[in-house]
Amino acid sequence: MKRYLYLLISAFITLTILSCSVEERTVKIQLAETSDVHGAFYDYDFRNGKIQHSSLSRVSQYLKETRNELGDNLLYLENGDILQGQPEVYYFNYMDTAKVHQVAKMLNYLKCDAAAVGNHDIETGHAVYDKFYSQCNHPVLGANIIDSKTGKPYFQPYTIIERSGIKIAIIGMITPAVPKWLPEILWDGLEFQDMVECAKIWIPEVKKEKPDLIVGLLHSGSDSRNETAEGEVLEDASFVIPEKVAGFDVIFYGHDHKNFLEEIIDPEGKTVYCINPDNEAEFLSLIHVTFQLKNGKVVSKEIKPELKDMKDYPIDTDFEKEFAPQKQQSIDFINRKIGKLTKTLYAKEAFIGPCDFLSLIHQLQMDITGAPISITAPLSLNAVIPAGDLTVGDMFNLYRFENYLYTMSLTGQEIKDELEMSYASWTNLMKSANDDLLLLNKDASDDQHLGFKNFYFNFDTAAGINYTVDVTKPEGEKVKIISLTDGTPFNLNKRYNVAINSYRGNGGGDLLTKGAGLTKQEILKRIVNSTDKDLRYYLIKHIEEKKTITPPHMSNWKFIPESWTIPAGKKNLEELFK
């Protein structure tokens, strides 16, 4: 009996020891992502001099409050296109370059844990982004940005972050369509690998690290149909990657300026959460993960995604105070007077006919290059530049992007075909006077095309030639070029020098490839010369020299039949800008 009691007690003690040795605990991790901030650092729109209700300052307040709760178990990830947009970031890219870049200071202040590279970051050029990223205290990721000399990633392909015994792997990639949009001088020495193929390379490598969570930080949109002109790679592959490559738990993405949440089933049947926070810090992408551990090993995890609206979130007054001097520098920069404008310019008029807003850009492009023909599109949807003193800030409404200015050699037929595709992309095929003139998407939820079916920054018009656009005719038959504006006959077989921005000149929008029928290789051969700085720089210099600017009233083209197009255009503008 005593022996039996002894054995029973020994067994109880052994079971107690064993049960005590099985450590069980719960760990909560939160990941927060911004993407496409585009210089929205404060609640202030530098371009228009007014308050806005989304900013990195609000994100800073959220991070501060959440870190008070979670400590280092909150990870902040930045997903690219932060170095372009508002005049402030332009100032610190190109004007005040002696110090640590203001945006690097901001990301360090926010304790960024990892960042991906965006196409507009590459747009700033090696001198800017190489220095900028060297000043950041966090890993900079770009697994598919390849150094052409070494064949290896130019940036770090992935990083492993450990928090409370949890291993988190983050793989960063960029849309590979960069060469389609930007002149090679900006990405010299780099190649951009297909994202799906890149993921197939790095997921096995990452798995060797035995992470508990694998995250994609992808500066690429979700619409897999949007291919590059030659169909070699996908511009927007953020949904295609988890569909074709197993291993990801979460995909943070951006680039296409949509707040969006989607669940994708990967090849092994696992749910992958894909989340996009829109642009200008309007939303914050959040991933809440609860891990269950036994003896230090993860036995289960629960993932909950959330899109958090930042517009009603308070600003971080400490953040605002920290960067107040830089903010004032930027305000002084954009308020600098560069000349006078004799009449008010309205960007919206560009969609229904020749307008002073685009005429000014056309004239400046021809003056700067000496080319007899200019091609450009409205880069602002509804900007207004009032008559009176012109400031540096006005130039960011006149011309939003850091494009270079090319002179290209194009045949008359190629110019016509480029315009045919352009007008077909933004005008309806009218069959009666009651039809719309403009090709609209009347879905109010569409915040990507802003009321149009296609991107308005691809709606090219031309100056230097007289032509009509018959909206009752299909693509290929719409545009009739009558002559050069000096009365010289226009020859479809002759080559003309054309002033055109580098985005279009590299194939952006496909108007020179699918429209004019040129290959990527042929496009590069047609570049006669290029400015060595962005077009806005030359616009500012040109206006400073002229002092007073009177936009030329160009009436070199028109929609026909006018009895239909004039009232239809007026009606459509009222719908778009009500």
N, C-alpha and C positions, 0 to 999 in steps of 0.2 A: 504493500500500500504506500509506504514512504517512497519506494522507488518510483512508483507510478506518479505520485504527487510531484516528485522532483523533476521527472521528465515533462510533466505538464507545465510546471513553472518555467523550465528551460525553454520549452517551445514558445511559451507566451513572450518571454524576454527576447528570443530570437526574432519573432514576428514583429515585436515592437521596434526593435533596432532596424529591421529591414524596412518597415513602414516609415520610420523617421528618416531613413536615408534616401527615400524617394522625394526629392524636392520638387514641388509644383509651384509655379508662379505665373502671373499674367503680366505681359508687357504691352503698353500702348505706345504706338509710334504714329506720328502724323507727318505727312509730307505736303508741302504747299508749293504751288508753281505759279509763277507769272510768265507771260509770253507776250511778245510784240508790244512792249511798253511804249516804244517810240517816243521817248523823251518826256512822258507824262509823269514827272517827278513830284510836282506840287499841284494843288488845286487851282492852277492858273494856266490858261491857254495863252502862251506867248504870242502865237500868230495873230490872235484876234483881240488880245488885251482884255480878257474877261475871265471870270471864275468858271471852273469846270468841277465836276463832282466825281472824279476818279483820279487816283494818283498813287504813286509809290509811297507817299506819305501815309495814306490810309492803310496800305499793306503793312507798313512799318508798325503802326499801332496794333494791328492784328497780331503780328509776330511777337511783339513785346508782351501783349496780354497772354498769348498762348504759351510763351516760354515761361511765364510766371507759374503756369499750371504744369507743363510737361518738361520744362528744362530743355536739355539737349535732345530729348526725344522728339522735338520738332525739327524737321529738316526743311530748309528753304531752297528751292531750285529755280533758276532763272533760265528761260528757254529761248533767248535770242531776239534779235531786232530791237535792241535797247539803245544802239548807237546812232539812230536816225529818227527824225520826226520833228520835234519842236526845235525852234531856233537855238534854244539853250544848249542842246547837245551838239549842234553844229559849231557853236562858238568854242566849246571845249575840244572838239575834234580838230579844228583847223586854225583857231585864233590864239587861244591861250593854251599853248602846248608845252610850256616849259615845266609845268608842275605835274604832280600825280593827277591823272584824269579824274574829273569830278565824279563820273559814273563808277569808276573803280572804287573811289572813296565811299560812294553810296552803298555799293554791294558789300564792301567790307564792313561798313557800319551795320548793315542788315544781317551780317554773319551768314552770307550766302554759303551753302554747302557744296554746290556744283552748278555749272552753267553750260549750256549748249551754245553753239555759234549760229547766228541767223544770217540769211542772205544779205540783209541790209547792213549787218555788221561788216561783212566782207566788202560791201560797197564803199566803205570808208577808206579802203586801201591799206596795204601792208604797214605803212608808216604809222597809221593810227591804231589798227587792231592788234598788231604785234606788241606795240608798247602798252596798250590798254590791258590786254590779257596778262602781260607780265607783271602788272601792278595789282592784279586781283589775288586775294589770299585763298582762293578756292580752286579746285580742279576745273579746267576748261576742256570740254568734251567735244570731240568731232571724229568719230571712228571712221567715217567715210570721206574725210578730207585728207587726201593722200599727198605726201611730199613726193613730187615727181622724180627727185634725185634718188631718194632712198627706197621708195615704194612702200614706206610705212606711214602710219597716220601722222599728220602734221601736228595735231593736237592729241591729247590723251584720249584713248578710245573709250575707256570706262574708269570708274572709280568704285572702291569698296568702302562703305562707311559703316562703322560698328557703333551701336547704341544699346546699352543695357543687355549685352550678350546677343544682340540681333545683328546679323550681317545683311546689309542692303547693297546690292549692286546696281549701278546706274550707268547705262550705255547711252552716249549722246551721238546724234547724227543730224545732218542738214539736208535740205532738199538738194538733189544733185543737178538741178536746172540752172545753177548759178552762171555757168558760162553762156547760157542763152540770153541772159539779161545784162551782164556786166562786161566791160572791156577787159581784156586779159591783163592789162597793166595792174588791175586791182587784185587779181588772184594769181599773178605770175608764179610759176613753180608749183602750182597745186593742181590736183585732179579730184574729181568728185564722183565717187563710186555709187553704183546703184544701191539703194538702201536695203532692199530685200537680200541681195547677195552679201552685203556687209553684215547684216544680222545673222546670216547663216555662218559667217566666219567667227563672230565674236560671242554668240550665245554659248557654243561649246567651251570657249576659253573662260568665259565668266563662270560657267557651271563648275569648272575645276576649283574655283574658290569656295564652293559649297555655300552660296548665299541663301538666306532665308526668304529674300524678296528680290525679284529682278524687275527693274524699272527701265523703261525706255524714255529718254528725254529727246524728243524728235522735233526739230524745227521743220515741219512738213505738214501740209493739210491732209484732209481726209478723202478728197474726191479723187479716186484712183483713175478716173477717166481723163484727167488733165495731164496728158503726156507732153513731153518735149516734142518739138516739131518733127524730129527724125524718129521718134518712137523708141529711142534707145533706153531711156530711163523714165521712171515715174516721178513727176514733180511732187505729187501729194500721195504718199504711201503709208500714212499712219494707220490706216485700217488694213491695208494689204499685208503689212509685215506680220501682225499677229495671226492673220488668216493663214499665212504660209509658213511661218517659223514658230515652232513651239518653244516655250520657255519663259516668256514675259508674264508677269502678273499684272502690271500696270503700264499703260502708255500715256505719258504726258505729251501733248502735242500743241501746235500753234500754227503760225504762218498765214492761215486763211481767215483770221479775225472773226471767229464764231465761238460763242459760248455753247459748248456741246458736250454731251455725255453719251457714250455708246458702250454696249457690251458686245465683244467679239468672241466667238468660239474658236479656239486655236486647233491645230491638227490633232491634238491629243484629247480634245473635248473639254478643255479647261476654259473657264470664263476669264477674259482679259478686259479690264476696265480702261477705256480710252476717254480722256478728258481734256478739254480745251477751254482756257479762261478768257477767250475773246482778246481784245487789245486795249491798250492804254490803261491797264490795271483796273478795268471796270469790274472784273470778276477775279477771284482767286480760286484756282483748282486745288481741292483738298482731297487727300486720300487718308482715311482713318484705318489703321490696321491694329487689330488686337491679336497678339500672339499668346498661345498657351505653351508653356515649357515644362518639361519634366527632366530633372537631372541635367539642366543646362541645354537641352535640345528642344527645338521647336517641334511640337506634335500636331499643332493645328494653327490656322490663322484665319481671321475674318476680316474681309476688306469691304469698306464702305466709302464710296466716292461722294463728293459734294461740290457743287459750284456755289461759291459764296459771293453774293453781290456786295461790292465794296462801296457803292455810291452813297449808301446811308451810314457808312462806318465813319467814326470820327478820325480826324487827322492826328498825326503824332506831332505834338508841338515841339518835342525835343528834336525830332528829325528836321522840322522846319527851321528851328533855331540853329542847328548844326550847320545847315547849308544856306543860311540867309545871305552871307556875303557873295556866294556864287550866284544865287538867284538875282541879286542886285546887279552883279556884273552883266548878267544876261539881259536884264531889263534895259540897262544902259546901252548895250549892243544893239538890240532890236529897235530902240527909239532913236538911233542915230539917223539924222536926215541925210538923204542922198540926192534929192532933187524935188521937182514939182511935177504933178500930173494935172493936166488941164481939164479932164473929164472923168467921171466915175466909171469904173469897169465892173461888169457883172459876168461871172463865169457861166451862169446858167444859160445865157443867150447863145452859147456856142453849140448847143444841141439842136437848134432850129435854123441856123443860118450863119453867115459871116457875122462876126462881132468884134468890138474893139478889144475885148480881153485877149482873144487869140491873135488878132491883128498885130497887137503890140509884140507878142512873142515871135510871130512870123517875121516881122520887120527886124527885130533885134537879131534873130538867127541869121537872116540874110546879110545884115550889116556886119555881123561879127565874122562870117565865113566868106562873104563875097559871092555866095552861090545865088543863081537867079531864081531858084525854087526852094521853098521851105515846106516841110511837113511836120505837123505837130498835133497833139491832142490836148484837150482840157485836162489838167492834172488836179484841178479842184472842182468839186461838184457845184457849190453854191457860194463861192467866195465873192466878196464885194471889196473893191479897192477904191476908196473915195477920192474924189478930186482934192487937190491941195498938196500938202507936204508928203512926199514919199519917204518912207523909212526902210531900213533893212528888214524889219518885220513884215512889211508889205510884200517883199520879194518871196517870202515863204508861202504866201497865198497865191501870188502870181505863178510861182514854180515850186512845187512841193518837194521834189526829189533831187538827189545829188547826181543827176545824169551829166555825162560829158556831152559835148556837142561835136558831132561828126560832119564832115563833108563826104558824101558818098556819090559814086558814079552809077547812075541808073538810067536804063533806056526809057523812052517814052512809054513803051508798052508795060514795063515793070511798074512805072509810076501809076499808070491807069489801073493795073491789076491790084496794086496795093490799095488804092482808093476804093476799088470795087468791093474788096473784102471788108474794108473799114465801114463803108456805108451800109453794107448788107448786115453788119453786126449791130447797127443801132437804129436802122429805119425799118418800119413795117412795109410789107408788100401791100400797098393800098389798092383796094378794088372799088372803093366808092369814097365820096367825100365824108362819109360818116366814120371811116376807119381811123385808127390812130396813125399819126405820122411816125412816132417813136416806137421802137420795139421794147415794150415794157414787161416787167414782171410785177404784177399788182398784188403779190403776196406781201402783206405788211410785215411779216416776220423775217423777210430777207434783208439782213443787215450787211450782206457781202456785196451785192450789186446795187444796192441803194435805189431800188425802183426800176432799174434797167434789167433786161435779160442778160446782158453781157457787161464786161468791165468798161466803164466810161473812159478810163485812161487809155483805151485802145481805139477811141473814136477819132481817127486822124482826118484832118483836112489839109488842103494845100494852098499855098500862096505862090504868086509868080505865074500862075496859069489861070485862064478863064475856062470854066466848065459848068455843066449842069448835071444834076442828079435826078433822074426820073424814077420816082418811088413806085411807079406802076410796073416797072420792069424788074426781072430777077437779077441776081448777082451775075456779073459779066456783061450786062447790058445797061446798067444804071448810069454809068459815068460817061459823059461825052465831053472830051476836052477840045475846046474850040481853037485856042491859041495861047501863046505866052501873053502876059498882061501888057507887054509893049506892042502887041499886035503881030509879032513874028509868028509864022505858022508853027504849030506843034507837030513834031515828027515822031511817030511811034518807034521808029527804028534808030533814032539818034540818041546818043548818051548825053545826059545833063548832070551837072553838079547839083546836088540836093543837100540842103542843111537839115539835119535830122538828129534827134537825140540818141545817145548810146544805147539806151534800153531797146529802142526800135531797131537801131542799126546792128545790134547783136542778135536780132531775131525775136525779141520780146513781143508777145502778142500774136506771133506767127504771120504778121502781115507781109513780111518780106519773104517768108518761106512758103507757107501754104497759099498766101495771096499772090505774091509776085513770082513764085516758083523757083526761088534761089535756094541752093543748098547752103548749109552752114559754112562750108569751106569757101564757097563763092562769095558769100556776104563779106567775109573778112578781106577778100581780094578787092572788094569794091570801096573800101574805106580809103579815101584820098588823103585825109588828115583828120586829126582830132585835137581838141583843146587839151591842155595839160592840167586844167582844173575844172571843177564842175561848172555847169552852165550858169547857175545862179551867181557865182563869183563874177562872171563876165557881164551878166545883166546889171549887177550893181555898179561895176566899173563903167559900163557904157552909159548908164543913167547919170552917174557923177560927172562924166565928161559933157554930156548934153545939157545937163542942169534942168531944163524944162522939157517934159515929154508930152507930146500930143499924139495919141495913138492914131495911126493912119486908118481911115475908114475904107477898109477893103470890101468891095462888093463883087469879087471875082468869081463867085459861084452861087448857085441857088438851087433849091428844090423845085421840081416841077411835077405836075401842074400846080401852079401857085394858087389857083382858086380852091384847091383841096388842101395844099400843104400849109398855107399861112394860117387858116383858122384851126386846123388840126394841131399844128405845132403850138399855138397859143393855148389851146385846151390842155394839151399834154403837160406843158410847163406848169400850168395852174394845178394840175393833179400831182405833179412831182414835188412842187415847192409850196404847197398850201400851208 
